[in-house]
Amino acid sequence: MLIVESQRKKTVTTSTSLIVRIQHDDQAAWARLEFLYHRLVFYWCKKQKVPRNDWEDITQAVFQTVHHYIGDFIKHDGKASFRPWLRAITLTRILDFRKGLKNVPVLLSDTATDLIKQSLTCFPDDPTIDDEAEKETLIGQAMEIVKSEVAPKTWEAFYQTAIAGNDSFIVSKMLGMTAANVRKAKSNVLKRLRDEFEGLLD
């Protein structure tokens, strides 16, 4: 998947929040954002009945647009989130592809800009939107990122307690850990998910 080169190379190391790092053009954060959201963009393409062989091109166009406008993305009265903003961009790009504009410029038309502004307050009702399915897709991707970066036993302790719902004492026997360490592992993974993906999983 295309990762757009940035003119600025500043890396933010003082914040674990992915969205803050993205706003400062941390290239590693951009790669994580694309991994986090590419499956959701594919999901929206499928829901809009876009031919499968166009999904990747649309996704690249979406992230090119996100890269251009990310500096302007701000929360509106604490109600807006990144997901409806990205959905608005995706639907705009899908419309472009349907009009045969497969090599669309990064800059959006006035109509598309208005659509994005609408998403920052209340996205228009759309029967294709399944909020829970979208959140599940995002959380699954976020968990894949964290899983790849923590010790296997730490992840298993988190999974068995936070996801499977098992008691920490039972999990401690399964994994050869103390119950306290199981609880600590769960807490650490949850904190990492909250800190890094703040504002991105809503």
Secondary structure, DSSP 8 states (H G I E B T S, - for coil): ------S------S---HHHHHHTT-HHHHHHHHHHHHHHHHHHHHHTT--GGGHHHHHHHHHHHHHHHGGG---STTT--HHHHHHHHHHHHHHHHHTT-TT--SS--HHHHHHHHHHTT-----TT--HHHHHHHHHHHHHHHHHTTS-HHHHHHHIIIIIS---HHHHHHHHT--HHHHHHHHHHHHHHHHHHTTTT--
